[in-house]
Amino acid sequence: MANTLITLKNASLAFGDYPLLDNTDFSVQEGERIGLIGRNGTGKSSMLQVLARKSALDDGEIQVKDGLRVVLLEQEPVFPPAPTIRESLIAQSGFDPSDDKLYWKQIAKLDAYLQRLNVRADADPGTASGGERKKAAIALVLAQEPDLLLLDEPTNHLDIESIQWLEEYLKNYNGAVLLISHDRAFLDNVTNRTVELSLGKITDYKVPYSKYVVLRAERRAQQLAAYENQQRMIEKTEEFIEKFRYKPTKSNQVQSRIKQLERLERLEVEEEDLATLNIKFPPAPRSGQIVAEINEAGMSFGSKHVFSGANFTIEKGDRIAFVGRNGEGKTTLARMLVGQLTPTEGSIRIGANVNIGYYAQNQDDLMDGEFTVYDTLDRVAVGDIRTRLRDILGAFLFRGEDIDKKVKVLSGGERARLAMARMMLEPRNLLVLDEPTSFLDIRYKIELSAILLHLAREQGVTIVMSLHEIDLAARVSDLVMGIGAHGVEVFGAPEAVFTEENISRLYGISSGAYDALSGSAELPRAEGQPRMFVLGGMGRATAVYRRLTREGTPFATGILAENDMDIPAARHLAARILTTAPFAPPSEAVLTEARQTLLNCGALLIPDGLEAHAWDDELICFAQEHCVEGRHA
């Protein structure tokens, strides 16, 4: 039995009247990989702060295993002033210089992680990009080698290569991991337990995120059915009581039913969070057709050359996404467009009647933590719009006592929504958004993307975004700029830019792969001879492929049509694939090969929900006849 590392018992924590933890029990065992999920503002980050013992409970207790080393990666890491990132990290590390041997061993580990994550250790932390700062903070927490690693939105601001590396690292990590993330793929690839925090209560699912979604839907359906049955029973019982209340011959039965209702434990159905972003932007003023002309623009900071050769035109209604590795200049180019930086080479000319709204990556630097949500808008609003601030905040999901919260206690997602609300207090026809979706829930990311599409199509608003989620970039942009080590390396329509070759080059992917068809990054396939044969088809097996890869289990799969939805992931992850032509049964030779492969693997895995073909049934029967282990997943 696994040892318990840390436990919350009857834990209570509140913000005002809002419960973050409400008499909650929770524990972490050795080796667990836990995803902590919930909508923005439910208290996920506060819970990590408690577990890291950086804040105290209002009530209840926390029990910690003797000698437990716990390290927290903050959502937005703070860097003490120092000439370089490396010096800033060492200053906050807690490394003990009195033990000379251990001290330099820890420093060496920090340097190795910085190098592996491609962090410029000698860079100024004050001018480093959000991605560089996040990677540097990750390097520090890993160098401390904790028994329990607490990660608050670890993939925010990270490029594909860094996310892939972190996934692989966590898969092989010896300690326990508790992480908050809105990145569904990352949760699926890393975690094996999903904990949902809502209204101060925890619901525990011993499965990765994708299976949690299915189980939660089933659980809610069961809750609803039981609730409705109970309500019908209560209604009938109350009718009986009312009908025979004053009939002497029925008095015993009436009293029995009254006591039955008094003893009854009333069922409740979990409330669904149905709140949606309801943003109605004021009509944007019309800009000229040419919004901006960028002519051979480049930027250097002293001796550090960031990029050069930016040469493009932005026209009214364009939706342009900047993509690329951390530290290659995406934020720099955004700041040049809004006039915060002047190019050191070339020029940028803004067109006529252009009113720019800028969403910066570093929201904490731009909002005073001591102000309330309402005051943050009130201090910049002018004219009649000040009379509508509560309505505007409501549209951005700040309601009731939420508007009286101080900025410093907001979650990352709440700060992101507040910053967006502040930016849109006046009409804008050019929005420059630097990673606007980093802290948003999955649902809000989709909703914001739909809103941006509407603005571009219906109001002619021009949108320029820096995004790390290349799947979103592909869906909301009509032009994509890939910024690499030598400046703008590729520029064009998403389907032309997001090829496997371009993505591998832009992001320096040396292991694993990016699949252009599905828009997903895949880990390197597990090495060795396949030990599992996975039936596939209609996309049902892709999640199974990724789980097996995460566990380090090499596998074979088939028999797949060459145009099947499982093919892209199988091509990257499977040790062996057996295929047949589209809309055609496999040949006898392929069936023979499949049978032999199945025998060699010694185990058969059937994905849940698989719509089996006749040849799948044949392989299942073959496995049974030859005593090959078979199970569903």
C-alpha positions in Angstrom: 0.0 0.0 0.0 1.3 3.4 -1.0 2.3 5.8 1.8 0.3 9.0 2.4 2.4 12.1 1.9 0.0 14.8 2.9 -3.6 15.0 4.1 -6.2 17.7 4.6 -8.8 16.9 7.3 -12.0 18.8 7.7 -10.3 21.7 5.9 -12.1 25.0 5.6 -11.0 28.1 3.7 -13.2 30.9 2.5 -13.0 34.2 0.7 -15.7 36.4 2.3 -18.9 34.3 2.2 -17.5 32.2 -0.8 -16.3 28.7 0.3 -13.0 27.6 -1.3 -12.7 24.6 0.9 -15.8 23.5 2.9 -15.0 20.9 5.6 -13.0 19.1 2.9 -10.9 15.9 3.1 -8.1 15.2 0.7 -4.8 13.2 0.6 -1.9 12.6 -1.8 -0.2 9.2 -2.0 3.3 8.4 -3.1 3.8 8.3 -6.9 0.3 9.8 -7.7 -0.2 12.0 -10.7 -3.2 14.2 -9.8 -5.0 16.8 -12.0 -6.8 19.4 -9.9 -9.6 20.9 -12.0 -12.5 23.4 -11.6 -13.7 26.6 -13.1 -11.7 29.8 -12.6 -12.0 31.2 -9.1 -13.0 28.0 -7.3 -9.9 27.9 -5.1 -7.5 25.6 -6.9 -4.5 27.8 -6.5 -5.5 28.6 -2.9 -5.5 24.8 -2.2 -2.0 24.5 -3.6 -0.9 27.4 -1.4 -2.2 25.5 1.7 -0.5 22.3 0.7 2.7 24.1 0.2 2.2 25.7 3.6 2.4 29.2 2.2 -1.1 30.0 3.6 -3.1 28.7 6.5 -6.5 27.1 6.7 -9.4 28.9 8.4 -10.2 25.6 10.1 -9.3 21.9 10.0 -5.8 20.4 9.9 -3.0 19.5 7.5 -1.0 16.3 8.2 2.4 16.0 6.6 4.8 13.0 6.4 8.0 13.6 8.3 10.7 15.1 6.2 8.4 15.6 3.2 9.8 18.0 0.7 7.1 20.0 -1.1 7.8 22.6 -3.8 5.3 24.8 -5.5 5.5 26.2 -9.0 3.5 29.5 -8.9 1.1 30.4 -11.7 3.1 33.6 -12.3 6.6 33.1 -10.8 8.2 36.1 -9.1 11.9 36.8 -9.8 13.9 38.8 -7.3 15.9 41.6 -8.9 19.2 40.4 -10.2 21.5 40.9 -13.2 20.6 37.5 -14.6 17.9 34.8 -14.5 20.4 32.4 -13.0 21.3 34.7 -10.2 17.7 35.5 -9.5 16.8 31.8 -9.2 19.7 31.0 -6.9 18.7 33.9 -4.7 15.2 32.4 -4.1 16.3 28.8 -4.2 16.9 28.2 -0.5 20.1 26.2 -1.5 22.3 26.1 1.6 25.9 27.4 0.9 27.1 26.1 4.2 27.1 22.6 2.8 29.5 23.3 -0.1 29.3 19.9 -1.8 25.5 19.8 -1.7 25.2 23.5 -2.7 27.2 23.1 -5.9 25.5 19.8 -6.7 22.1 21.7 -6.6 23.5 24.5 -8.7 24.8 22.0 -11.3 21.3 20.5 -11.5 19.7 23.9 -11.9 22.2 24.7 -14.7 21.4 21.4 -16.4 17.6 22.0 -16.3 18.1 25.6 -17.6 20.1 24.2 -20.5 17.7 21.4 -21.3 14.8 23.9 -21.3 16.7 26.3 -23.6 16.6 29.1 -21.0 19.1 32.0 -21.5 20.5 31.8 -18.0 22.4 35.1 -18.5 19.3 37.0 -19.6 17.8 39.9 -17.6 14.8 38.5 -15.7 13.0 41.9 -16.1 13.0 41.7 -19.9 12.6 37.9 -20.4 9.5 36.6 -22.1 6.7 35.0 -20.1 7.8 31.6 -21.5 11.4 32.0 -20.5 10.4 33.0 -17.0 8.0 30.0 -16.7 10.7 27.6 -17.9 13.3 29.1 -15.5 10.9 28.6 -12.6 10.3 25.0 -13.7 14.0 24.4 -13.8 14.3 25.7 -10.2 11.5 23.5 -8.8 12.9 20.4 -10.5 16.4 21.1 -9.3 15.0 21.0 -5.7 14.0 17.4 -6.2 10.8 17.5 -4.0 8.8 14.4 -2.9 5.6 16.3 -3.8 5.6 18.6 -6.8 2.8 21.2 -6.9 2.4 22.8 -10.3 0.0 25.7 -10.9 -0.7 26.0 -14.7 2.8 24.7 -15.7 2.2 24.8 -19.5 1.1 28.5 -19.6 3.4 30.4 -21.9 5.3 27.3 -22.9 6.1 26.3 -26.5 5.4 22.8 -27.9 9.0 21.5 -27.3 9.0 22.5 -23.6 5.5 21.0 -23.0 6.6 17.7 -24.6 9.8 17.6 -22.5 7.8 18.4 -19.3 5.3 15.6 -20.1 8.1 13.1 -20.6 9.8 14.3 -17.4 6.7 14.0 -15.3 5.9 10.6 -16.7 9.2 9.3 -15.3 9.3 11.4 -12.1 9.7 9.4 -8.9 7.8 11.8 -6.6 4.1 12.6 -6.5 2.6 15.4 -8.7 -0.5 17.6 -8.1 -1.1 20.0 -10.9 -3.6 22.5 -12.1 -4.0 22.9 -15.9 -6.6 23.9 -18.4 -4.6 21.9 -21.1 -6.7 18.8 -21.6 -4.0 17.0 -23.6 -1.4 17.7 -20.9 -3.8 16.4 -18.2 -4.4 13.2 -20.2 -0.8 12.6 -20.9 0.4 13.2 -17.3 -2.3 12.4 -14.7 -3.9 9.2 -13.6 -6.3 10.8 -11.0 -8.7 13.7 -11.5 -9.9 15.8 -8.5 -12.7 18.3 -9.1 -13.1 21.3 -6.8 -16.4 23.0 -6.8 -18.2 25.1 -4.2 -15.7 24.0 -1.6 -16.3 20.3 -2.2 -14.0 17.7 -3.7 -15.1 15.0 -6.0 -12.4 12.3 -6.6 -12.1 10.3 -9.8 -9.3 7.7 -10.1 -8.9 8.2 -13.9 -7.3 10.7 -16.3 -9.2 13.8 -17.5 -10.9 12.3 -20.6 -12.4 9.4 -18.6 -13.3 11.9 -15.9 -15.5 13.8 -18.4 -17.4 10.6 -19.3 -17.7 9.5 -15.7 -18.9 12.9 -14.5 -21.6 13.0 -17.1 -22.7 9.4 -16.1 -22.6 10.4 -12.4 -24.7 13.5 -13.0 -27.2 11.5 -15.0 -27.5 9.0 -12.1 -27.9 11.9 -9.6 -30.6 13.4 -11.7 -32.5 10.1 -12.1 -32.3 9.4 -8.3 -33.3 13.0 -7.5 -36.3 12.8 -9.8 -37.4 9.4 -8.4 -37.1 10.8 -4.9 -39.1 13.9 -5.8 -41.9 11.7 -7.2 -41.9 9.7 -4.0 -42.0 12.8 -1.8 -44.9 14.2 -3.9 -46.9 11.0 -3.6 -46.2 10.8 0.1 -47.3 14.4 0.7 -50.5 13.8 -1.3 -51.3 10.7 0.9 -50.7 12.8 4.1 -52.8 15.7 2.9 -55.6 13.4 1.7 -55.9 11.3 4.9 -54.6 13.7 7.5 -58.0 14.0 9.2 -59.2 10.5 8.7 -59.0 8.6 12.0 -58.6 5.1 10.4 -55.5 6.3 8.5 -53.9 8.3 11.4 -51.1 5.7 12.0 -50.2 5.5 8.3 -50.2 9.3 8.1 -47.9 9.7 11.1 -45.6 6.9 9.7 -45.3 8.8 6.4 -44.7 12.1 8.2 -41.8 10.5 10.1 -40.6 8.9 6.9 -40.3 12.3 5.3 -38.6 13.8 8.4 -36.0 11.0 8.4 -35.4 11.2 4.6 -32.0 12.3 3.5 -32.8 14.7 0.7 -30.9 14.2 -2.5 -29.3 17.1 -4.3 -28.1 17.5 -7.9 -24.7 19.2 -8.5 -25.2 22.5 -10.1 -23.8 22.8 -13.5 -21.7 25.9 -14.2 -23.6 27.3 -17.2 -22.0 30.8 -17.0 -20.8 32.0 -20.4 -18.8 34.9 -21.6 -21.5 37.4 -22.7 -19.4 40.1 -24.2 -21.0 42.8 -26.3 -18.3 45.1 -27.5 -19.2 48.6 -28.5 -19.2 49.2 -32.3 -15.6 49.7 -33.5 -14.7 52.8 -35.4 -13.8 52.1 -39.0 -10.1 52.0 -39.8 -8.5 52.4 -43.2 -8.0 49.3 -45.3 -4.2 49.3 -44.4 -4.0 48.9 -40.6 -0.2 48.6 -40.3 2.8 48.3 -42.6 5.9 46.5 -41.2 9.0 47.1 -43.3 12.0 45.0 -42.6 11.5 45.6 -38.9 13.9 44.1 -36.3 14.8 44.5 -32.7 18.0 44.3 -30.6 18.5 44.9 -26.9 22.1 46.0 -26.6 24.2 43.2 -27.9 21.3 40.8 -27.9 19.6 40.5 -31.3 16.0 39.3 -31.0 14.8 39.1 -34.6 14.9 40.9 -38.0 13.2 40.9 -41.4 9.6 41.3 -40.3 8.1 42.5 -43.6 4.3 42.3 -43.9 1.1 44.3 -44.1 -1.9 44.1 -41.8 -5.3 44.8 -43.5 -8.7 45.6 -41.9 -10.4 42.5 -40.5 -7.2 40.3 -40.7 -6.8 37.7 -38.0 -3.1 37.0 -37.6 -1.4 34.7 -35.1 2.2 34.8 -34.0 3.6 31.4 -33.1 7.1 30.1 -32.2 9.4 29.1 -29.4 9.7 31.0 -26.2 12.1 33.9 -26.4 12.1 34.3 -30.2 10.4 37.7 -30.2 6.6 37.2 -30.4 6.0 39.5 -27.4 8.6 42.0 -28.7 6.8 42.2 -32.1 3.5 42.7 -30.3 4.9 45.6 -28.3 6.4 47.1 -31.4 3.0 47.1 -33.0 1.4 49.0 -30.1 4.2 51.5 -29.9 5.8 50.4 -26.6 9.0 49.5 -28.4 10.6 51.3 -31.4 12.3 49.0 -34.0 16.1 49.2 -34.0 16.0 48.4 -37.7 13.3 49.0 -40.3 10.0 50.7 -39.6 6.4 50.1 -38.5 3.7 52.5 -39.7 0.2 52.4 -38.2 -2.7 53.3 -40.7 -5.3 56.0 -40.4 -8.0 56.0 -37.7 -6.5 52.9 -35.9 -7.5 52.6 -32.2 -5.3 49.9 -30.6 -6.3 47.7 -27.6 -3.4 45.8 -26.1 -3.7 42.7 -23.9 -0.4 42.2 -22.3 1.0 38.9 -21.1 2.1 40.3 -17.7 -1.2 41.2 -16.2 0.2 41.4 -12.7 2.5 44.2 -13.6 -0.4 46.2 -15.1 -3.0 46.0 -12.4 -2.6 47.1 -8.7 -3.3 44.1 -6.5 -4.8 46.3 -3.7 -7.6 47.6 -6.0 -10.9 45.8 -6.2 -12.3 44.4 -9.4 -14.7 47.3 -9.6 -12.1 50.0 -8.8 -9.7 48.5 -11.5 -12.3 49.5 -14.2 -13.6 52.6 -12.4 -10.1 54.2 -12.4 -9.7 54.1 -16.2 -13.4 54.5 -17.3 -14.5 57.9 -18.5 -17.9 59.4 -19.5 -21.2 57.5 -19.6 -19.5 54.1 -19.6 -18.9 54.5 -15.8 -22.6 54.0 -15.3 -22.5 50.6 -16.9 -19.4 49.1 -15.2 -21.5 46.5 -13.2 -23.1 45.3 -16.4 -19.7 45.1 -18.1 -18.2 43.2 -15.2 -21.2 40.8 -15.3 -20.6 40.1 -18.9 -17.1 39.0 -18.0 -18.6 36.8 -15.2 -17.9 39.1 -12.2 -21.1 39.1 -10.3 -22.3 39.8 -6.8 -19.4 40.0 -4.3 -16.9 39.1 -7.0 -16.6 42.8 -7.9 -15.4 43.6 -4.4 -12.5 41.1 -4.6 -9.0 42.6 -4.6 -7.0 41.9 -7.7 -4.3 40.1 -5.7 -6.7 37.3 -4.7 -8.0 36.6 -8.2 -7.2 33.4 -10.0 -5.2 33.6 -13.3 -8.4 33.2 -15.3 -10.2 35.9 -13.4 -7.3 38.3 -13.9 -7.3 37.5 -17.6 -11.0 38.3 -17.9 -10.6 41.5 -15.9 -7.8 42.7 -18.1 -9.9 42.0 -21.2 -12.8 44.0 -19.7 -10.5 46.9 -19.0 -9.1 46.9 -22.5 -12.5 47.0 -24.0 -13.9 50.0 -22.1 -13.6 52.0 -25.3 -14.1 50.9 -28.9 -11.1 49.3 -30.6 -10.5 48.4 -34.2 -7.1 46.7 -33.7 -6.7 44.2 -30.9 -3.1 43.1 -30.1 -3.4 40.1 -27.7 -0.4 38.5 -26.2 -1.4 35.0 -25.1 -5.0 35.9 -24.2 -6.1 32.4 -23.5 -3.2 31.3 -21.1 -5.3 31.3 -17.9 -8.7 30.6 -19.3 -10.8 27.4 -18.7 -11.1 25.2 -21.8 -14.7 26.3 -22.3 -13.8 30.0 -22.0 -11.0 29.6 -24.5 -13.4 28.3 -27.0 -15.9 31.1 -26.2 -13.3 33.8 -26.5 -12.1 32.4 -29.8 -15.7 32.5 -31.1 -16.1 36.1 -29.9 -12.9 37.2 -31.7 -14.1 35.5 -34.9 -17.4 37.5 -34.6 -15.5 40.8 -34.1 -13.4 40.3 -37.2 -16.3 39.1 -39.4 -19.1 41.4 -38.3 -17.3 44.6 -37.2 -14.1 44.5 -39.3 -11.9 44.5 -36.1 -8.3 43.5 -36.9 -6.9 40.9 -34.5 -3.2 40.1 -33.9 -2.5 37.4 -31.4 0.5 35.6 -29.9 -0.5 32.0 -29.2 1.1 28.9 -27.9 -2.0 26.8 -28.6 -1.4 26.1 -32.3 -4.7 24.3 -32.6 -6.5 27.5 -31.6 -4.2 29.5 -33.9 -5.3 27.2 -36.8 -9.0 27.7 -36.0 -9.3 31.4 -35.4 -6.6 32.9 -37.7 -6.5 33.4 -41.4 -2.8 34.2 -41.4 -0.1 32.7 -39.2 3.5 34.1 -38.7 6.1 31.6 -37.5 8.9 33.4 -35.7 12.1 31.5 -35.3 15.7 32.1 -34.4 16.3 34.1 -37.6 13.2 36.2 -37.4 10.1 35.6 -39.5 10.7 32.2 -41.0 7.2 31.4 -42.4 4.1 33.4 -43.1 0.9 32.4 -44.7 -2.4 30.6 -44.3 -2.6 28.1 -41.3 -2.8 25.1 -43.6 0.5 26.2 -45.3 2.3 27.1 -42.0 1.2 24.2 -39.8 3.0 21.4 -41.5 5.0 18.8 -39.7 8.2 20.1 -41.3 7.5 23.8 -40.4 6.5 23.0 -36.8 9.5 20.7 -36.2 11.8 23.5 -37.5 10.1 26.4 -35.7 10.0 24.6 -32.3 13.1 22.6 -32.6 11.3 19.3 -32.0 13.9 16.6 -31.9 11.8 13.9 -30.2 8.1 13.2 -30.5 6.2 14.8 -33.3 3.6 17.3 -34.3 0.7 15.8 -36.4 -0.5 18.4 -38.9 -3.8 16.5 -39.6 -5.0 16.3 -36.0 -3.2 19.5 -34.8 -1.7 17.6 -31.8 1.8 17.0 -30.4 2.7 13.5 -29.6 5.4 12.1 -27.3 8.1 9.8 -28.6 6.8 6.2 -29.1 7.7 3.7 -26.4 10.8 1.7 -27.4 10.9 -2.1 -27.7 8.9 -5.0 -29.1 5.1 -4.5 -28.9 3.6 -6.0 -25.8 0.0 -5.1 -26.5 -2.2 -5.4 -29.5 -4.8 -2.6 -29.6 -7.9 -2.8 -31.8 -8.7 0.5 -33.3 -11.1 2.4 -35.5 -13.2 5.7 -35.7 -10.8 7.5 -33.3 -11.7 5.3 -30.4 -8.2 4.1 -29.8 -6.2 7.3 -29.9 -6.6 8.0 -26.2 -5.5 4.4 -25.5 -2.4 4.9 -27.7 -1.4 8.0 -25.7 -2.0 6.2 -22.3 0.2 3.3 -23.3 2.9 5.6 -24.6 2.7 7.6 -21.3 3.1 4.3 -19.4 6.1 3.3 -21.6 4.3 0.3 -23.1 5.1 -0.4 -26.8 2.1 -1.6 -28.8 0.8 -2.7 -32.2 -2.5 -1.7 -33.6 -4.9 -2.6 -36.3 -6.6 -3.4 -38.5 -7.2 0.2 -39.5 -8.5 1.7 -42.7 -5.8 3.9 -44.2 -8.1 6.9 -43.8 -9.2 6.1 -40.2 -9.3 8.8 -37.5 -6.9 6.7 -35.4 -4.2 6.6 -38.1 -2.5 10.0 -37.3 -1.8 9.1 -33.7 -1.0 5.4 -34.6 1.6 6.6 -37.1 3.6 8.4 -34.5 3.0 6.2 -31.4 2.6 2.5 -32.5 5.5 0.2 -32.9 3.6 -1.6 -35.7 0.4 -0.7 -37.6 -1.7 -3.1 -39.7 -3.9 -1.4 -42.3 -6.4 -2.0 -45.1 -7.6 0.1 -47.9 -10.5 2.5 -47.2 -13.9 0.9 -47.2 -12.4 -2.6 -47.9 -12.0 -5.6 -45.7 -8.4 -6.7 -45.0 -6.8 -9.3 -47.2 -6.1 -12.8 -45.9 -2.3 -11.9 -45.8 -3.1 -8.9 -43.5 -5.3 -11.0 -41.3 -2.6 -13.7 -41.0 -0.1 -11.0 -40.1 -2.5 -9.6 -37.5 -3.0 -13.0 -35.9 0.8 -13.6 -35.6 1.3 -10.1 -34.2 -1.4 -10.7 -31.6 0.3 -13.9 -30.5 3.6 -12.2 -30.3 2.2 -9.4 -28.2 0.4 -11.8 -25.8 -2.3 -9.3 -24.9 -5.3 -7.7 -26.6 -6.8 -4.3 -25.7 -10.3 -3.4 -26.8 -11.1 0.4 -26.5 -14.4 1.3 -24.8 -17.1 2.2 -27.4 -15.3 0.5 -30.3 -17.6 -0.3 -33.1 -16.1 -3.7 -34.1 -15.8 -4.8 -37.7 -16.1 -8.4 -38.6 -12.3 -8.8 -38.7 -12.1 -7.3 -35.2 -14.6 -10.0 -33.9 -12.4 -12.6 -35.7 -9.3 -11.4 -33.9 -11.2 -11.4 -30.5 -12.3 -15.0 -31.1 -8.7 -15.9 -32.2 -7.4 -14.4 -29.0 -9.9 -16.4 -26.9 -9.1 -19.6 -28.7 -5.3 -19.2 -28.1 -5.7 -18.0 -24.5 -4.4 -14.5 -25.2 -5.2 -12.1 -22.4 -7.9 -9.7 -23.5 -9.4 -6.7 -21.7 -11.3 -3.5 -22.3 -9.9 0.0 -21.8 
